[in-house]
Amino acid sequence: MSVDHRPRRADIADEIGRGPLSRAAAVAYRMLVLEVQLLLATLPTVGAVLLLDRDPSNLPLFVLALLPVAPALVAGVSAVRAGASSDDLAPASHFFRAYRRDLGATLVWAVPVSLVLAMLTFNLIHLDAVDGGAAMRPFLLFLGSLVIVWAGHMLILTAGFRFRTRDAARIALTQIVPRWGYSLGVLSLVLVAAFVVLIASEVMLLLFLWAVVGLLALMARPVFHHVTKRFTDDA
């Protein structure tokens, strides 16, 4: 006869506490652990950003340095979703499991996205050196925004589903307009992040990575529901 050694929900609730203060402390603890894990996962980005001078010519390099952020965000969103359905006080396991599982799948689309955005950034910086180049600025900005929004949808699809990359890419493209609320949310987060970097520092933004992940997971709830209902058998 096998014995189930997993803690029951009642036991976990007793461990955390049943009062609102205990629950709030548990949430704060999870967010603190998540922030530490996000910082560890983005150490290459942190090092590169601290070494780069604040010069427009370095913007393409800055974009490339953001590549490790993609798998960190994917794992973070997965951890937040897993933690929402679990009351345990061991949130680190959710992040590590998701990071190890989704690292390769994330890099398959994140590397091309980084290269395209770096190229677009390079062209935007040097438009004034080309006759009539200023006329191309709106198009390049629109194209860059489209790539960012598509990547935001790919992030959610990678975190929540096990689609093949080409299938996920098509689904992400078809979701940009129908799920316009999430698409605008992704652009808003990018603009806020850029504003924080400009008026404060990259370090300030890094200290709030947990908030970025939490907002992504919250905004993506309708996307998760729609994709599950339309493209999976779990609806």
C-alpha positions, 0 to 999 in steps of 0.5 A: 500500500502506497502512502501519499506524503504530499502535504494536504491543502489544510496542512499548507494553510496552517503553515502559512496562516489563515489570516489576511496578514499571513496571506499578505506576508506569503505573497510578499515572500513569493514576490521577493523570491521571484525577484531574486530568481529573475535577477540571477537569470538576467545577470548577463544582461545586468553586466552588459548594461552596466558596462555600456555607456548611455550613448545612442550608438550603444542602443543596438547592443543594449537590445541584444543584451536584453536576450536573457530577459526573455527566458526569465520572463517566461519562467516568471510568468509560469511561476506566478501562474503555478503559485496562484494555484498552490499555497506552498511556501517553496515558490523557487521550484516553480521558476527553476522547473519552468526555466529549465523546461522552456529555455530552448523553446524561448531562445528559438524565437527570442534570438531572431526577435533580438536580432530584428529589433537590434537592426531596426534600432540601428536603422532608426539611429542612422536615419538622419544620415540618409536622404529622406530617411526621416520619412521611414521613421514611422514605418520602422517604429510601427514595425518595431512595435509589431515585433515587440507585441508579437514577442509578448504573445509568444512569451505567454504562449511559451509560458502556458502551452506546449505548442510547436514554435511555428504553430505558436508563431502563427497563433501569436500573430493572429492574437495581436488584434483580437487580444488588443488589450494585452497587446496594448498592455505589452507596449505600455509596459515597454514604454514605462520601462523605457521611461524608468530607465531614462529618468532613473536608471537600469538598476531601478527597473531591475528592482521591479522585474517582479512587478513586470512579471506579475502584470504580464501574468495578470494581463494575459489571463484573457489570452490564456483562456482564449487560447485554451478554449480555441486551440487545446482540448483542455477547455 
